[in-house]
Amino acid sequence: MDADLYVQILNDELVKTINFYGLEKKEIVFQQDNDPKHTSKVAKQALNDLKLKVIEWPSQSPDLNPIEHFWGHVARELKARTGVLQSKEELWKELEEILAETNTDLCKKLISTMPRRILDVIKAKGGYTKW
């Protein structure tokens, strides 16, 4: 993926998601890491054009990224549900089923841990945390 494709995703999929959920752009704080395509001039301009507030985020910070823990949940679910998968298609089928489940409570729980995560990272001066 390059910056142009990332901008296309922002303009298409992100906007559709915002509209689908009836969200107000002024209430959204968008998070992304410091991948070069995310920090490119075209991406910054696209986010500015979309009038989204973007939170400054340190590079390489999985302890501050709840989605990393969500993917951990997905991996544990996949392992618990399946034996040896016979094909790529079986893997996709299982992943789609896991992702189709309502994970609202899990997402809320992960997000609610953010204040503790931030405090722990500050205490560790950017070093290792339990997260």
N, CA, C and O of each residue as an XYZ file, in Angstrom:
524
protein
N       0.850     -1.169      0.000
C       0.000      0.000      0.000
C       0.899      1.236      0.000
O       1.926      1.273      0.678
N       0.503      2.223     -0.754
C       1.234      3.486     -0.767
C       0.311      4.597     -0.269
O      -0.856      4.353      0.037
N       0.833      5.796     -0.194
C       0.077      6.934      0.330
C      -1.190      7.203     -0.476
O      -2.227      7.543      0.093
N      -1.112      7.054     -1.787
C      -2.292      7.325     -2.614
C      -3.423      6.337     -2.329
O      -4.588      6.727     -2.252
N      -3.082      5.071     -2.174
C      -4.098      4.077     -1.846
C      -4.661      4.336     -0.448
O      -5.865      4.200     -0.227
N      -3.800      4.705      0.483
C      -4.249      5.023      1.838
C      -5.257      6.175      1.808
O      -6.287      6.115      2.479
N      -4.965      7.208      1.043
C      -5.883      8.349      0.920
C      -7.198      7.904      0.302
O      -8.266      8.354      0.718
N      -7.127      7.028     -0.683
C      -8.355      6.508     -1.300
C      -9.207      5.770     -0.262
O     -10.429      5.916     -0.238
N      -8.556      4.979      0.590
C      -9.270      4.264      1.648
C      -9.899      5.248      2.634
O     -11.045      5.070      3.044
N      -9.156      6.276      3.010
C      -9.706      7.298      3.905
C     -10.943      7.943      3.284
O     -11.980      8.076      3.934
N     -10.818      8.337      2.028
C     -11.912      9.053      1.363
C     -13.109      8.164      1.058
O     -14.240      8.645      0.992
N     -12.869      6.885      0.874
C     -13.976      5.972      0.556
C     -14.482      5.257      1.806
O     -15.583      5.528      2.285
N     -13.682      4.360      2.317
C     -14.125      3.482      3.403
C     -14.313      4.213      4.733
O     -15.296      3.974      5.435
N     -13.396      5.086      5.078
C     -13.540      5.809      6.338
C     -14.789      6.690      6.309
O     -15.553      6.718      7.275
N     -14.994      7.391      5.231
C     -16.179      8.254      5.113
C     -17.456      7.414      5.161
O     -18.427      7.802      5.811
N     -17.460      6.273      4.481
C     -18.639      5.389      4.529
C     -18.903      4.900      5.949
O     -20.055      4.822      6.377
N     -17.844      4.573      6.676
C     -17.994      4.102      8.055
C     -18.551      5.207      8.948
O     -19.454      4.969      9.750
N     -18.016      6.394      8.808
C     -18.506      7.527      9.589
C     -19.984      7.763      9.311
O     -20.769      7.971     10.236
N     -20.360      7.730      8.046
C     -21.756      7.938      7.670
C     -22.650      6.794      8.148
O     -23.759      7.029      8.628
N     -22.169      5.564      8.018
C     -22.947      4.392      8.419
C     -23.321      4.465      9.896
O     -24.452      4.163     10.277
N     -22.365      4.867     10.716
C     -22.612      4.929     12.154
C     -23.195      6.268     12.606
O     -23.448      6.465     13.795
N     -23.407      7.186     11.668
C     -24.001      8.478     12.004
C     -23.131      9.296     12.944
O     -23.640      9.996     13.820
N     -21.831      9.209     12.763
C     -20.903      9.914     13.641
C     -20.714     11.357     13.186
O     -20.858     11.679     12.007
N     -20.396     12.200     14.131
C     -20.087     13.593     13.845
C     -18.577     13.723     13.711
O     -17.844     13.349     14.627
N     -18.103     14.241     12.595
C     -16.662     14.361     12.371
C     -15.976     15.171     13.463
O     -14.843     14.874     13.843
N     -16.659     16.191     13.967
C     -16.040     17.044     14.983
C     -15.817     16.299     16.294
O     -15.040     16.752     17.135
N     -16.488     15.162     16.479
C     -16.336     14.381     17.706
C     -15.332     13.233     17.549
O     -15.018     12.544     18.520
N     -14.840     13.032     16.353
C     -13.932     11.924     16.078
C     -12.490     12.353     16.314
O     -12.069     13.438     15.913
N     -11.751     11.478     16.971
C     -10.311     11.634     17.091
C      -9.717     10.419     16.390
O      -9.853      9.291     16.864
N      -9.067     10.654     15.274
C      -8.550      9.573     14.437
C      -7.161      9.173     14.897
O      -6.314     10.024     15.170
N      -6.937      7.868     14.981
C      -5.635      7.346     15.408
C      -5.007      6.553     14.275
O      -5.661      5.747     13.614
N      -3.745      6.800     14.074
C      -2.944      6.013     13.137
C      -1.508      6.049     13.634
O      -1.142      6.908     14.436
N      -0.700      5.119     13.158
C       0.693      5.140     13.600
C       1.504      6.040     12.664
O       0.938      6.732     11.818
N       2.782      6.028     12.814
C       3.635      6.918     12.026
C       4.227      6.252     10.795
O       5.328      6.592     10.363
N       3.509      5.324     10.248
C       3.916      4.724      8.996
C       4.067      5.845      7.967
O       3.271      6.784      7.969
N       5.062      5.770      7.094
C       5.273      6.857      6.124
C       4.051      7.202      5.281
O       3.851      8.369      4.946
N       3.230      6.217      4.931
C       2.037      6.557      4.134
C       1.036      7.353      4.962
O       0.270      8.146      4.413
N       1.036      7.151      6.274
C       0.123      7.892      7.149
C       0.581      9.328      7.376
O      -0.236     10.226      7.579
N       1.884      9.533      7.340
C       2.430     10.866      7.609
C       2.789     11.623      6.333
O       3.365     12.710      6.385
N       2.448     11.041      5.200
C       2.748     11.699      3.917
C       1.948     12.994      3.780
O       0.926     13.180      4.440
N       2.421     13.866      2.928
C       1.727     15.139      2.695
C       0.306     14.901      2.184
O      -0.628     15.584      2.605
N       0.142     13.931      1.274
C      -1.196     13.693      0.710
C      -2.151     13.143      1.768
O      -3.335     13.482      1.766
N      -1.651     12.300      2.669
C      -2.505     11.759      3.723
C      -2.882     12.858      4.714
O      -4.037     12.958      5.130
N      -1.909     13.675      5.087
C      -2.204     14.776      6.005
C      -3.229     15.720      5.392
O      -4.136     16.192      6.078
N      -3.082     15.991      4.112
C      -4.027     16.885      3.436
C      -5.421     16.261      3.376
O      -6.424     16.946      3.576
N      -5.475     14.964      3.101
C      -6.770     14.284      3.029
C      -7.484     14.336      4.378
O      -8.682     14.610      4.436
N      -6.757     14.075      5.455
C      -7.361     14.128      6.781
C      -7.788     15.549      7.135
O      -8.816     15.755      7.781
N      -6.998     16.517      6.710
C      -7.360     17.912      6.912
C      -8.631     18.249      6.131
O      -9.533     18.904      6.653
N      -8.694     17.796      4.877
C      -9.878     18.035      4.046
C     -11.123     17.375      4.645
O     -12.232     17.897      4.528
N     -10.924     16.215      5.290
C     -12.038     15.512      5.928
C     -12.427     16.153      7.261
O     -13.424     15.780      7.880
N     -11.618     17.123      7.687
C     -11.863     17.838      8.946
C     -11.874     16.892     10.151
O     -12.721     16.983     11.039
N     -10.893     15.978     10.142
C     -10.749     15.046     11.254
C      -9.567     15.439     12.121
O      -8.501     15.791     11.617
N      -9.767     15.377     13.414
C      -8.670     15.605     14.348
C      -7.849     14.314     14.403
O      -8.404     13.227     14.565
N      -6.554     14.435     14.271
C      -5.674     13.270     14.307
C      -4.812     13.363     15.555
O      -4.127     14.361     15.780
N      -4.855     12.320     16.354
C      -4.064     12.306     17.581
C      -2.608     11.996     17.223
O      -2.335     11.117     16.405
N      -1.693     12.713     17.834
C      -0.275     12.417     17.624
C       0.030     11.123     18.352
O      -0.369     10.935     19.501
N       0.730     10.246     17.686
C       0.936      8.914     18.223
C       2.384      8.491     18.028
O       2.934      8.663     16.941
N       3.009      7.942     19.060
C       4.401      7.509     18.910
C       4.521      6.290     18.003
O       3.601      5.478     17.908
N       5.648      6.176     17.351
C       5.922      5.004     16.518
C       6.145      3.798     17.406
O       6.540      3.921     18.566
N       5.889      2.650     16.851
C       6.170      1.389     17.545
C       5.601      1.381     18.961
O       6.342      1.217     19.930
N       4.291      1.558     19.078
C       3.680      1.639     20.405
C       2.504      0.670     20.551
O       1.381      1.109     20.800
N       2.738     -0.635     20.401
C       1.618     -1.574     20.496
C       0.936     -1.561     21.862
O      -0.242     -1.906     21.964
N       1.661     -1.166     22.919
C       1.048     -1.097     24.239
C       0.018      0.020     24.327
O      -0.829      0.007     25.220
N       0.077      0.972     23.428
C      -0.900      2.059     23.400
C      -1.933      1.874     22.290
O      -2.678      2.800     21.969
N      -1.972      0.702     21.718
C      -2.848      0.486     20.586
C      -3.818     -0.656     20.879
O      -3.453     -1.824     20.753
N      -5.049     -0.330     21.269
C      -6.005     -1.381     21.608
C      -6.245     -2.385     20.474
O      -6.579     -3.539     20.744
N      -6.087     -1.979     19.245
C      -6.344     -2.904     18.134
C      -5.377     -4.084     18.163
O      -5.722     -5.180     17.722
N      -4.171     -3.865     18.679
C      -3.220     -4.978     18.795
C      -3.785     -6.057     19.718
O      -3.616     -7.249     19.463
N      -4.454     -5.636     20.786
C      -5.044     -6.589     21.714
C      -6.291     -7.226     21.113
O      -6.600     -8.380     21.412
N      -7.005     -6.496     20.278
C      -8.150     -7.075     19.575
C      -7.673     -8.191     18.654
O      -8.282     -9.259     18.600
N      -6.574     -7.943     17.923
C      -6.050     -8.993     17.037
C      -5.567    -10.187     17.845
O      -5.642    -11.324     17.380
N      -5.069     -9.933     19.061
C      -4.710    -11.036     19.951
C      -5.925    -11.882     20.294
O      -5.851    -13.110     20.337
N      -7.050    -11.206     20.540
C      -8.318    -11.900     20.804
C      -8.709    -12.747     19.589
O      -9.097    -13.906     19.733
N      -8.606    -12.168     18.411
C      -8.946    -12.900     17.187
C      -8.066    -14.153     17.060
O      -8.559    -15.233     16.733
N      -6.774    -14.002     17.320
C      -5.855    -15.139     17.224
C      -6.225    -16.227     18.236
O      -6.207    -17.412     17.902
N      -6.560    -15.832     19.472
C      -6.947    -16.819     20.488
C      -8.244    -17.526     20.107
O      -8.372    -18.738     20.276
N      -9.204    -16.760     19.593
C     -10.470    -17.356     19.143
C     -10.233    -18.347     18.012
O     -10.801    -19.439     18.005
N      -9.407    -17.968     17.073
C      -9.109    -18.836     15.937
C      -8.486    -20.137     16.423
O      -8.857    -21.222     15.975
N      -7.545    -20.019     17.335
C      -6.860    -21.202     17.862
C      -7.833    -22.100     18.634
O      -7.764    -23.325     18.531
N      -8.739    -21.488     19.409
C      -9.689    -22.253     20.211
C     -10.732    -22.963     19.350
O     -11.225    -24.025     19.729
N     -11.065    -22.398     18.217
C     -12.132    -22.938     17.367
C     -11.671    -23.985     16.383
O     -12.459    -24.826     15.951
N     -10.436    -23.943     16.036
C     -10.008    -24.761     14.904
C      -8.898    -25.717     15.263
O      -8.123    -25.506     16.197
N      -8.856    -26.761     14.493
C      -7.704    -27.642     14.525
C      -6.790    -27.170     13.412
O      -6.540    -25.975     13.260
N      -6.310    -28.091     12.659
C      -5.475    -27.743     11.516
C      -6.395    -27.365     10.363
O      -7.278    -28.129      9.973
N      -6.174    -26.188      9.834
C      -6.975    -25.744      8.690
C      -6.380    -26.323      7.416
O      -5.161    -26.400      7.262
N      -7.239    -26.720      6.524
C      -6.802    -27.402      5.314
C      -6.497    -26.474      4.148
O      -5.832    -26.866      3.189
N      -6.990    -25.233      4.236
C      -6.801    -24.335      3.099
C      -6.894    -22.882      3.542
O      -7.332    -22.562      4.647
N      -6.464    -22.022      2.634
C      -6.596    -20.585      2.846
C      -8.069    -20.206      2.980
O      -8.431    -19.337      3.773
N      -8.902    -20.868      2.200
C     -10.332    -20.571      2.224
C     -10.939    -20.874      3.592
O     -11.783    -20.122      4.080
N     -10.506    -21.984      4.215
C     -10.991    -22.313      5.554
C     -10.555    -21.258      6.568
O     -11.326    -20.875      7.448
N      -9.321    -20.795      6.437
C      -8.819    -19.750      7.325
C      -9.659    -18.491      7.188
O     -10.075    -17.911      8.191
N      -9.913    -18.062      5.956
C     -10.715    -16.857      5.731
C     -12.119    -17.024      6.300
O     -12.664    -16.098      6.900
N     -12.710    -18.219      6.108
C     -14.057    -18.475      6.616
C     -14.081    -18.311      8.135
O     -14.965    -17.646      8.674
N     -13.124    -18.908      8.818
C     -13.061    -18.799     10.279
C     -12.843    -17.347     10.722
O     -13.499    -16.874     11.650
N     -11.924    -16.646     10.057
C     -11.668    -15.248     10.400
C     -12.907    -14.391     10.191
O     -13.228    -13.544     11.025
N     -13.599    -14.608      9.086
C     -14.809    -13.831      8.816
C     -15.870    -14.069      9.890
O     -16.563    -13.137     10.297
N     -15.996    -15.317     10.347
C     -16.973    -15.613     11.398
C     -16.609    -14.907     12.708
O     -17.476    -14.344     13.376
N     -15.344    -14.941     13.064
C     -14.900    -14.284     14.298
C     -15.130    -12.777     14.204
O     -15.628    -12.160     15.145
N     -14.768    -12.194     13.070
C     -14.900    -10.746     12.908
C     -16.350    -10.305     12.773
O     -16.677     -9.152     13.055
N     -17.231    -11.223     12.340
C     -18.647    -10.881     12.186
C     -19.370    -10.852     13.526
O     -20.455    -10.281     13.637
N     -18.771    -11.463     14.539
C     -19.391    -11.459     15.860
C     -19.403    -10.041     16.419
O     -18.538     -9.227     16.098
N     -20.369     -9.767     17.236
C     -20.426     -8.457     17.882
C     -19.340     -8.405     18.940
O     -19.380     -9.153     19.917
N     -18.384     -7.534     18.749
C     -17.277     -7.382     19.686
C     -17.321     -6.032     20.387
O     -16.289     -5.519     20.819
N     -18.499     -5.463     20.498
C     -18.648     -4.137     21.088
C     -18.126     -4.098     22.519
O     -17.403     -3.175     22.893
N     -18.490     -5.099     23.318
C     -18.056     -5.105     24.720
C     -16.540     -5.210     24.821
O     -15.920     -4.527     25.636
N     -15.947     -6.058     23.997
C     -14.492     -6.193     24.010
C     -13.830     -4.876     23.613
O     -12.871     -4.446     24.254
N     -14.335     -4.241     22.567
C     -13.755     -2.963     22.126
C     -13.882     -1.904     23.213
O     -12.935     -1.159     23.464
N     -15.035     -1.829     23.857
C     -15.215     -0.862     24.943
C     -14.240     -1.144     26.076
O     -13.657     -0.222     26.646
N     -14.067     -2.418     26.399
C     -13.146     -2.788     27.477
C     -11.717     -2.371     27.120
O     -11.004     -1.803     27.948
N     -11.306     -2.656     25.884
C      -9.948     -2.297     25.469
C      -9.742     -0.786     25.497
O      -8.701     -0.305     25.944
N     -10.718     -0.052     25.026
C     -10.601      1.407     25.009
C     -10.598      1.968     26.431
O      -9.897      2.938     26.719
N     -11.386      1.353     27.320
C     -11.443      1.850     28.696
C     -10.112      1.691     29.428
O      -9.893      2.343     30.449
N      -9.225      0.841     28.927
C      -7.921      0.652     29.572
C      -6.908      1.715     29.149
O      -5.800      1.756     29.684
N      -7.269      2.561     28.210
C      -6.311      3.541     27.695
C      -5.718      4.460     28.772
O      -4.505      4.669     28.762
N      -6.499      5.012     29.689
C      -5.864      5.864     30.711
C      -4.785      5.121     31.498
O      -3.718      5.675     31.763
N      -5.060      3.868     31.874
C      -4.047      3.089     32.603
C      -2.834      2.803     31.733
O      -1.697      2.851     32.202
N      -3.085      2.503     30.460
C      -1.977      2.232     29.534
C      -1.051      3.448     29.437
O       0.171      3.325     29.519
N      -1.654      4.609     29.264
C      -0.874      5.842     29.111
C      -0.063      6.114     30.368
O       1.121      6.441     30.286
N      -0.693      5.980     31.531
C       0.035      6.191     32.783
C       1.192      5.204     32.930
O       2.279      5.580     33.368
N       0.961      3.947     32.566
C       2.024      2.947     32.663
C       3.186      3.251     31.723
O       4.347      3.058     32.084
N       2.875      3.725     30.522
C       3.930      4.079     29.571
C       4.731      5.279     30.086
O       5.955      5.323     29.962
N       4.022      6.245     30.663
C       4.711      7.412     31.235
C       5.617      6.968     32.383
O       6.777      7.374     32.453
N       5.088      6.137     33.281
C       5.891      5.640     34.406
C       7.117      4.869     33.918
O       8.195      4.967     34.506
N       6.944      4.110     32.849
C       8.051      3.307     32.314
C       8.958      4.130     31.406
O       9.921      3.612     30.840
N       8.641      5.425     31.272
C       9.415      6.331     30.414
C       9.571      5.775     28.996
O      10.638      5.822     28.384
N       8.446      5.246     28.513
C       8.434      4.718     27.149
C       8.943      3.305     27.030
O       8.971      2.745     25.934
N       9.344      2.718     28.136
C       9.864      1.357     28.113
C       8.764      0.322     28.213
O       7.596      0.609     27.949
N       9.145     -0.875     28.593
C       8.247     -2.013     28.654
C       7.121     -1.786     29.659
O       7.338     -1.244     30.742
N       5.916     -2.209     29.283
C       4.773     -2.217     30.189
C       4.101     -3.584     30.107
O       4.436     -4.397     29.245
N       3.163     -3.829     31.000
C       2.469     -5.119     30.976
C       1.516     -5.261     29.784
O       1.034     -6.355     29.492
N       1.255     -4.157     29.110
C       0.295     -4.174     28.020
C       0.923     -4.761     26.787
O       0.269     -4.863     25.749
